[in-house]
Amino acid sequence: MLLYVKHYAQMCNRLWAFVPALAYALHRQQRMYVFFAGKKYVDAFPHLKRCGMLRFMLSNDSPEPTFLAWRFITFSEKFNLEIKKDLRNLDEVKLLSFIDGWQHRNDKSFIAEQKPKIVKLLRPAESIVSKVGKYFDDFDGITVGVHIRRGDYKSYLGGKYYFSDECYLHIVEQIRALYEGQKIRFLICSNEKFCISEDACDMFMIEKSDGITDLYALSRCDLIVGPPSSYSQWASFYGDVPLCLILSEKINVDKESFSKIVSLDLFENGKRIRLDEQKQEYFIE
């Protein structure tokens, strides 16, 4: 019996932690019981709730693990019931086998193989798909998604990736120049207010949007640009959209700056996103 009980941070970190385990369950046709998942996140993906390989139990929206959740976690750790090996090397599970999704977040064992099913299962509610579709279905040019991460990034890693409006606008200008003569527009997705100039006729936002709506909209774009974040990485992975990371305000963007995300922190071109713990900054190698 495969048991998933640990959940980390916000939606996209949870998605990236969950996907390797989901891919394993789909590959092995192994039922997985998911305890204590965030109810608002589970409800956001109705197809996932109907998956026969999964059973969601005791879902809630408590900001901290409940007492019962801590008992499960303590039990699994005390009796060494957590799966430690790579999922590819896990042929069968014991009677009680707990999986710590974050521990396996970079395990890409079955992700590529199961991606078509993963994309179907993690399709948002049809109301979101329909709302976003109105902005994309009749547009025949290039849409660049600009992920402006603010909020917690003001303090995260000393605010190193809390870029100014001017930085994002300069990047937009660079991309305009790359595709000069072509029909292009820019979707702005931000978790704080961002004022689009009346003169910027090629920039737009999804009206009355929220986190999952913007996330799905980014996945419908042709290119994505943004700071290091599991959010823009998920949009790139889900929609097969090339992503360019902004690691500095002085970034020079060219067409080779973009590559699709195939699993967490891994680009299709083979490069990886890494965090230098000592310098407290991201780099790509």
N, C-alpha and C positions, 0 to 999 in steps of 0.2 A: 504494500500500500504506500503510495507516494503522497506525502503530506507537505504542503507549502504553508508556512505560518508567519514568516518574517516579511515585513513590508517596509520600504525605505522611502522617506522624503516625499516629493511631489510626483505628479502623474507620470512624467516621462522617465524619471529614474525608476519608478515602479514598473513601467512597461519594459525597459531595458533589462531589469532584473528578472522579469517574468518570462521573457521570450525564449531564452535558452531552455528553460524547464518545459515550456509549452511545446517547443520544437521536439524535445526528447519524448514527451508524452504522445505526441502525434506520430512520431516515427515508430515508437515501440508499441503503439496502441495500448498505452498504459494509462489507466484512469488516475487522475490526480485530484486530491481533495484540497481546496484552497480555503483556509480558515482566516477570518479577521481581515479580509480585504476591505479597502475603503469603498463603502457602498456607492458613493457618488461616482467613483471611477468605474466600478463594475456596471452600474446603470448606464454609463456613457457608451458602453459597447454591448448592445443587446444581442448581437450574434454570438459573442463569447459566452454569454449566460446560457445560450441554448446548445452549446457544444457538448456532445455526449461523453467526451473524454474528461470533462471537468465537472466538479461539484463545488459550488461556492457555499460556504457554511459560516454562519455567525458574522456576516459582513456588518460593518458599522462605520461610522464616521468619527470615531474618537480620535483626537489629535495625538494621543499617546496610546501605547499598547494597553489593553484592558488587563485586569488581574488574571483572567483566564488565559489570555494570550501569553502573559509572562510565565504562567505555569507550563504551558506547552513548550515555550522556548527553553525554559530551565530544564524541563524533562529531557528534551532532545539533546541538550548539551551535556547534562549530567551522565547520561547513559550512552554517550557517543553514538547517537543515532543519525547524525547528519552525514549526508553524502559528501565525501571529500574529493573523490577522483573525478577526472574529466568525464563528462556525460557520455562521450563516445565509447569509453571503456566500461560503462555501466551496463552490463548485459541483463541484469535482473535486479529487482528491489526486494528488500527484506519485508517481513510482515509490517514493520513500522520503519519507514525510511523518510527522514525529513530533508528537505532541500532548502538551502539558504540561497535565494535567488541572487543576491548581490555578490555572493562569493563566486557565482558562476556567470556573472554578467558579461565577461569577455569570452565565454565558451561558445564558439560558433559552430560546434559539431554538426548540428542538423538544421541550422537556420536557413541556409541557401536551399536545401532540399525541400523544406517545409514552408518556404516563404509564401507561395501562392495561397496556402491554407491560412497562414498567419494573417495575411493581408485581408482575407475575407472575414476572418473571425474578429479582427480589430477594426472593422469598418464602423465608423460612428453611426449614430442614429440617423434614420432617413431624413429627419427634419433638418439636420446639419448638412447632410449631403446635398439636399435640395437647395438649401439657402446658399451654400457656397457655389453650387452649380450655376446659379443665375449670373454669377460674376465671370464664369469661365466658359460655359458651354458655347457661347456665340463669339468668342474672341479668337482670332486666328493669327495673333502675333506672339511675341515672346513676353512672358510674365516673369519678373524677377521678384522673389519674395525677400523682403528685407526684415530680418528678425532683430528688433531693437530690445535687448534685454536690459531692463532697469530693475527697480524694486530691490531685491536682496543683493544685486550685483554692486550696489553702492558700497557695501562693506566686504563682499566676498573677495578674497585674495587682495585685500586692501583697496578695492575699487579699481583694480587694474583693467578690468574689462567693462567698466561702466563708461562707455564712450559717449562723446558729445553729439548733439544733433549735427554739428558741422562735419564731424567725421563721417557719419552715415551719408550725408548729402554729398560729400566729396567722393565717396565710393559710388553713389548713384551716378555722378557725373562721369566717373571712369568707365562704368559699364555702358552708359549711353554712348560713349565714344567707341567702345569695342564693337557695338552693334549699330553704328551710324548707318543711316539709310534703311534700316529695318524697322518694322512696327514693334515697338517695345513699350512696356509699362512696368510700374513698380508697386507691388503690394506691400504696404507698411503694416507690420504686426508688432505691437508693443504692449507691455504690461503696465505702462504709464502713458499719460496723455502725450500725444505727439501732434504738433500743429503742421499741417501741410499747407504750404504757400498756395495762394490762389493762382499763382502763375504756373504752378507745377501741374499741368493738365495730364501728365502721364503718371501721376502718383495717386493711389487710392487706398482706402481701408474698407474692411467689411463692416457694414453698419450693425450696431448693437451686437458686437462680437464678444466672445469669451475665449478662454484658453483652448478648449478643444476645437472650437470653430476655426480659430486662427491656425491651429496646428494642422487641421485637415486642409485648410486653404493653402498653406505653405506646401503641402504635399501635392497640390494640383499645379504648382508653379513649374517653370522650365529650368529655373536656377534659384538657388537660395544663398544668401550671404548673411552672416551674423557672427557674434562672438562665440567662444567655446561654450556649448550647452547641449545637454542631452535632448532638449526640446527640438532644436533645429536638426540635430542628428536623426531624431525619430522621423521628422517630416521627410528628410532626404531618403532614409531607408524605406519608409512606407510607400512613398510615391516614385522611387527610383529617380530622384532629382539630384543633380550635381550640386554640391555644397562648397562654398568658399568660407573658410574661417577667418575672422578678423582677429589678429593677434596683436595688432599695433595700430595706433591712429595714423601711422605713416605708411600703411599698407599700399602696395601697388598691385592692382588687380589686372590680371590678364586671363585669357581663356583657359590656360593651363592651371589656374588657381582652383578650378572647380573639379570635383570628383565625387561620385556617389558614395554614400555610407553603406557598407554591406553588413556590418555588425558594430556594436558599440566601440567607438574610437578607431575603427578600421575603415579606410577608404578603399574603393575599388581599385585604385592605382597601386595599392600595396602599402601606402604610407599610413602611419599610425599617429593618433593624437596622444600625447603623453603630458603628464604633469610633473614638473621639476619640483619636488617637495622642498628642496633647500631654497631655491629662488622663488618658490610660490608663483610659478608661471607656467603656462602651457607652451608646448612646442610641437612641431610635426617632424617626424623622421621617417 
